[in-house]
Each structure stands twice: as C-alpha cells, then as structure tokens.
Amino acid sequence: MWFVLKNQTYQRVFAWINVCAVVIGFWVYYGVAHDPSGIAIWFIWLNWINVVLACLQFYFGYRKLNN
C-alpha cells in the first residue's frame, strides 16, 4: 500500500476493503457474545488501527495530485 502512494486507484480500493474489514470487525466484536479474555483487547485495538489506516488510505486515494 505505501509503495503505491501515487497510484490513487490502489489507495481507493484498499481503503474500501479496510472499511469492509472495520464494519465486519466491529460487528463481530460487539454483535457476537464474546468472552472478555486477553485476546479481546487485541481485537479491539486491531479494529481501531484499521480505522486509522482506512482514513489514511482515503486521504491518499482522493487527494489532488500536483503533476
């Protein structure tokens, strides 16, 4: 992803894939009864990191490039 910063099509595709992953991730975490074990905190952190990553990818995908 980071090696194709000037290819906005890839950034947009990866950003929308991350949006789907975020929706599925939060649905699984909050929608399904889960055991509050040690792995639950890692799962929620992974979801929030994915939110930040998707925001960055949307920025790089939809920014105006000066050629």
C-alpha positions as CSV (number, residue, x, y, z in Angstrom):
1,M,0.0,0.0,0.0
2,W,2.6,2.6,1.0
3,F,4.8,1.9,-2.1
4,V,2.0,3.0,-4.4
5,L,1.1,6.4,-2.9
6,K,0.8,8.0,-6.4
7,N,-1.5,5.3,-7.7
8,Q,-4.7,6.6,-6.3
9,T,-6.8,3.7,-7.7
10,Y,-5.0,1.2,-5.5
11,Q,-5.4,3.5,-2.4
12,R,-9.1,3.8,-3.0
13,V,-9.5,0.1,-3.4
14,F,-7.5,-0.7,-0.3
15,A,-9.4,2.0,1.6
16,W,-12.8,0.4,0.8
17,I,-11.5,-3.0,1.6
18,N,-10.5,-1.6,5.0
19,V,-13.9,-0.1,5.5
20,C,-15.5,-3.5,5.0
21,A,-13.0,-5.0,7.4
22,V,-13.8,-2.4,10.0
23,V,-17.6,-3.0,9.7
24,I,-17.1,-6.7,9.9
25,G,-14.6,-6.4,12.7
26,F,-16.8,-4.2,14.9
27,W,-19.9,-6.3,14.1
28,V,-18.1,-9.5,15.2
29,Y,-16.7,-7.8,18.4
30,Y,-19.9,-6.0,19.5
31,G,-22.6,-8.1,17.8
32,V,-21.5,-11.5,19.0
33,A,-21.3,-12.5,22.6
34,H,-17.6,-12.8,23.4
35,D,-15.5,-13.9,26.3
36,P,-13.7,-11.0,27.8
37,S,-10.4,-12.8,27.7
38,G,-6.9,-11.5,26.9
39,I,-7.4,-11.6,23.2
40,A,-10.4,-9.3,23.2
41,I,-8.3,-6.1,23.8
42,W,-6.0,-7.0,20.9
43,F,-9.0,-7.5,18.6
44,I,-10.5,-4.1,19.5
45,W,-7.0,-2.4,19.0
46,L,-6.8,-4.1,15.6
47,N,-10.2,-2.7,14.7
48,W,-9.2,0.9,15.7
49,I,-5.8,0.7,13.9
50,N,-7.7,-0.4,10.8
51,V,-10.0,2.7,11.1
52,V,-6.9,4.9,11.2
53,L,-5.4,3.1,8.2
54,A,-8.5,3.4,6.2
55,C,-8.6,7.2,6.9
56,L,-5.0,7.5,5.6
57,Q,-5.8,5.5,2.5
58,F,-8.8,7.6,1.8
59,Y,-6.6,10.7,2.1
60,F,-4.0,9.4,-0.3
61,G,-6.7,8.0,-2.6
62,Y,-8.8,11.1,-3.0
63,R,-6.2,13.9,-2.6
64,K,-5.5,16.1,-5.6
65,L,-2.0,15.3,-7.0
66,N,0.0,18.1,-8.5
67,N,1.8,16.8,-11.6
